[in-house]
Amino acid sequence: MLLTWRRWRRGRPFWGGLAAVLAGAEICAIPLAPLKIMLQQGIAGIPSVLMGLVMIVMGLSAWFAPHYRGLAGVLTVLCAAAALVMSNLGGFLIGTIIGILGGSLIFAWQPVAPEPETAADTAIAADTATTATPAAVAESGAVSEPRTVSGPRTVAGPGALAEPGGSAPAPSEP
């Protein structure tokens, strides 16, 4: 179980996504207050909640769709920088700083090549690769000598040659 978690975590920008989710939650949580106070506050709290939700979604997309890491990283940094102006100094600077770091980690992450699973798997793969060598196939008699075609060749189309007595290949489309 721990090995599958580690493999999942290493296959995506996990720490950047976690930082983006935490920063978005922090930016969302600061302006939330009881409904009575929110109604008195008016429209001023809505950008904070929306920017926080966008940051949370970008962090989750970095986890579950890592091929969008470039877009997710840039949007996370932009939302974190905009939250500095539009949302209580970006969650009192904490959300902005964590959001910029998280977006940078998401953007900078690169996938790594997968490792061979076990030594036994690589031994089996090497064993099957050696059994199908050209020498082994030639010894078994499965390979015949190349045959030569005598007689004139006819041109079947632009650049295509047809075997005598054979059908012409289908013309290729541009």
Salt bridges, closest charged atoms under 4 A:
GLU163 OE2 - ARG153 NH1 3.79
